[in-house]
Amino acid sequence: MTRSETVADAAISLLAERGMRGLTHRAVDEAAGLPSGSTSNLARTRAALLALALSRLTELELRALAPALREDSAESSDLSDLPGRMAEAIHIQLSDRRRTLARYELALEATRRPELREIYDRAGRNFRDPAVALLTALGSADPVRHARQLVAFGEGLMFDAVAGAGATPTLAELNDAMRDLLAGMLR
């Protein structure tokens, strides 16, 4: 693991554990087990530290979601396993609660920091664009709108499980929910 990844992973954990206020260069050094000043040498400003954490978080989430959103599946004529793959992706996201909590912290901060908003929006396209391609391949009448709804639905399920009053859904419940949503979109 590179020093950059170590710092970013520590920042992600701190965001999840302590929120935005708990994210400092010194706290990252301590959490990562690095000498004092190491984080500052890598990310001089708070904005740079937030950008580093968001970039790493996006990388980790894309890796986790790769089976569900792989591009070759949009070219396949058999997409019958898509609800199951989407359910599995959400299940994977929910299995690492800290990653999801950190993303919500960064999402809220991006509403106040234009430079972070730009990175956050670019990261979001990494998830929406493959969803548009998959829904186009499935014959969606409006794949862009449906992709936004699909992502929003998944986000809502995750938010409810992590920060809301809902329980964490089982993989079977997620599969049923995705099957119902996609059936409604594609009827």
BELPEWO-V662133 format. One record per residue. N is the residue number from 0. D_LAST is the distance of its C-alpha to the last C-alpha in Angstrom with 2 decimals. Layout:
BEGIN
((N/D_LAST) (N/D_LAST))
END
This chain:
BEGIN
((0/46.09) (1/47.30) (2/49.05) (3/46.26) (4/43.69) (5/46.11) (6/46.53) (7/42.83) (8/42.02) (9/44.80) (10/43.50) (11/40.00) (12/41.65) (13/43.83) (14/40.99) (15/39.25) (16/42.52) (17/44.36) (18/41.98) (19/42.82) (20/46.39) (21/47.14) (22/46.32) (23/49.64) (24/51.16) (25/53.73) (26/51.21) (27/49.23) (28/52.52) (29/53.33) (30/49.90) (31/49.86) (32/53.49) (33/54.60) (34/57.87) (35/58.04) (36/56.95) (37/54.67) (38/51.48) (39/53.27) (40/54.32) (41/50.75) (42/49.05) (43/51.76) (44/49.88) (45/47.44) (46/44.90) (47/45.43) (48/45.04) (49/41.75) (50/40.49) (51/41.64) (52/39.88) (53/36.59) (54/36.79) (55/37.52) (56/34.78) (57/32.24) (58/33.69) (59/33.44) (60/29.86) (61/28.77) (62/30.59) (63/28.91) (64/25.38) (65/26.09) (66/24.52) (67/21.09) (68/21.25) (69/23.39) (70/23.09) (71/23.49) (72/20.19) (73/18.40) (74/20.32) (75/19.45) (76/17.17) (77/16.51) (78/14.71) (79/13.97) (80/16.61) (81/15.19) (82/14.49) (83/18.01) (84/19.53) (85/18.26) (86/19.58) (87/22.78) (88/23.23) (89/23.17) (90/25.41) (91/27.78) (92/27.93) (93/28.80) (94/31.43) (95/33.43) (96/33.68) (97/36.36) (98/34.18) (99/31.54) (100/34.34) (101/36.02) (102/32.90) (103/32.64) (104/36.36) (105/35.96) (106/32.97) (107/35.13) (108/38.10) (109/36.14) (110/35.75) (111/39.56) (112/40.34) (113/39.12) (114/40.16) (115/38.06) (116/35.10) (117/35.15) (118/35.07) (119/32.38) (120/30.08) (121/30.79) (122/30.01) (123/26.65) (124/25.66) (125/26.33) (126/23.34) (127/20.95) (128/21.60) (129/20.58) (130/17.33) (131/16.68) (132/17.61) (133/15.40) (134/12.22) (135/13.48) (136/13.99) (137/10.49) (138/9.44) (139/8.64) (140/9.50) (141/12.00) (142/13.05) (143/16.22) (144/14.93) (145/12.28) (146/15.22) (147/17.45) (148/15.25) (149/14.96) (150/18.73) (151/19.50) (152/17.73) (153/19.78) (154/22.83) (155/22.52) (156/22.44) (157/25.42) (158/27.31) (159/27.02) (160/28.30) (161/31.06) (162/32.26) (163/30.64) (164/31.37) (165/28.66) (166/29.42) (167/28.31) (168/25.21) (169/25.59) (170/23.75) (171/22.04) (172/20.98) (173/19.69) (174/17.73) (175/16.11) (176/15.44) (177/13.87) (178/11.68) (179/10.52) (180/10.21) (181/8.31) (182/5.77) (183/5.63) (184/5.95) (185/3.79) (186/0.00))
END
